[in-house]
Amino acid sequence: MTNSGIIRARVLVVEDEPDLRDIARIVLEEDGFEVATESDGKSGLEKMLSWKPDVVLLDMGLPVMTGEEFVAGMRETAPRPPLLIVMSAAGTIAERAERLGAVGCVAKPFDLDELSAAVRDALGSV
């Protein structure tokens, strides 16, 4: 919550590359979002269930639990799953995002403005 009493949207970034995870957190916090991060799919799913973000920004190539396994677990366990944005360096990211029911996708390496715009667009789609 900001000082003005306005509730900020929560974004969970699940990314195994520390530099990308930190950059995403910084950019999204500067854009006014409340951000939490996790480095693998299993920890990300646990954080999602306890923290209840509005949006999950999910890398598809994660250790411990793949992006696909994360999405399956999210849909099975979350009463109201958050909006999903997938990130990947794979060239078929848009197709993958559509297949997983994501509201957006971000190609890696990502443009900082694109990252924030993807989250804002996702939140504006509901």
C-alpha positions in Angstrom: 0.0 0.0 0.0 1.3 3.5 -0.8 1.3 6.3 1.6 -1.8 7.8 0.0 -3.8 4.7 0.9 -4.0 3.4 -2.7 -3.6 -0.3 -3.0 -0.8 -1.2 -5.4 -1.0 -4.2 -7.7 1.2 -7.1 -6.6 3.5 -8.7 -9.1 5.4 -12.0 -8.4 8.5 -12.4 -10.6 9.6 -16.0 -10.9 13.0 -16.0 -12.7 16.1 -18.1 -12.1 18.6 -15.6 -13.5 19.5 -13.3 -10.6 20.3 -10.2 -12.8 17.1 -10.4 -14.7 15.1 -11.1 -11.5 16.6 -8.0 -9.9 16.2 -5.8 -12.9 12.5 -6.8 -13.2 11.9 -6.1 -9.5 13.6 -2.7 -9.7 11.7 -1.6 -12.9 8.4 -2.8 -11.6 8.8 -1.2 -8.2 9.8 2.1 -9.8 6.6 1.8 -11.9 4.6 1.6 -8.6 4.0 -2.1 -8.2 4.5 -4.2 -5.1 7.0 -6.9 -6.1 8.1 -10.2 -4.7 10.6 -12.5 -6.4 11.4 -16.2 -6.4 14.2 -18.1 -8.2 12.5 -21.5 -9.0 9.1 -22.8 -9.9 8.4 -24.6 -6.6 9.3 -21.6 -4.5 7.3 -19.4 -6.8 4.2 -21.5 -6.5 4.4 -21.5 -2.7 4.9 -17.7 -2.7 2.0 -17.3 -5.1 -0.3 -19.3 -2.8 0.7 -17.4 0.3 1.2 -13.8 -1.1 -1.7 -13.8 -3.6 -0.3 -11.6 -6.4 -2.4 -10.0 -9.0 0.1 -10.9 -11.8 2.7 -13.6 -12.1 5.6 -12.8 -14.4 6.9 -16.3 -15.1 10.1 -17.5 -16.8 9.4 -20.7 -18.7 12.9 -22.2 -18.2 13.0 -22.7 -14.4 14.8 -25.2 -12.2 13.0 -27.5 -9.8 9.6 -27.0 -11.5 9.2 -26.0 -15.2 7.0 -23.1 -16.2 4.4 -25.5 -17.5 4.4 -27.4 -14.2 4.0 -24.1 -12.4 1.0 -23.1 -14.5 -0.6 -26.5 -13.9 0.0 -26.2 -10.2 -1.3 -22.7 -10.1 -4.5 -23.6 -11.9 -5.0 -26.7 -9.6 -4.4 -24.9 -6.3 -5.3 -21.2 -6.6 -9.0 -20.5 -6.0 -8.6 -17.4 -8.2 -5.4 -17.7 -10.2 -3.5 -14.5 -10.9 -3.0 -13.1 -14.3 -0.1 -14.8 -16.1 2.6 -13.2 -18.2 5.3 -15.6 -19.6 8.9 -14.8 -20.3 11.2 -16.8 -22.5 14.1 -16.5 -24.8 12.5 -19.1 -27.1 11.2 -17.8 -30.4 7.8 -19.4 -29.9 6.9 -17.5 -26.8 3.7 -16.0 -28.2 2.4 -19.4 -29.1 3.4 -20.8 -25.8 1.7 -18.0 -23.9 -1.5 -18.5 -25.8 -1.5 -22.3 -25.2 -1.0 -21.7 -21.4 -3.8 -19.1 -21.2 -1.4 -16.2 -20.4 -2.6 -12.7 -20.9 0.8 -11.6 -22.2 4.3 -12.5 -23.0 7.8 -10.9 -22.9 10.7 -12.1 -25.0 14.1 -12.2 -23.2 16.2 -10.3 -23.1 13.4 -7.9 -22.4 13.1 -4.2 -23.0 12.4 -2.4 -19.7 9.5 -0.4 -21.0 8.0 -3.6 -22.6 8.1 -5.3 -19.2 6.2 -2.6 -17.4 3.8 -2.2 -20.3 3.0 -5.9 -20.3 2.1 -5.8 -16.6 0.0 -2.6 -17.0 -1.7 -4.1 -20.1 -2.5 -7.3 -18.2 -4.0 -5.4 -15.3 -6.0 -3.3 -17.7 -7.4 -6.4 -19.4 -9.6 -7.4 -16.4 
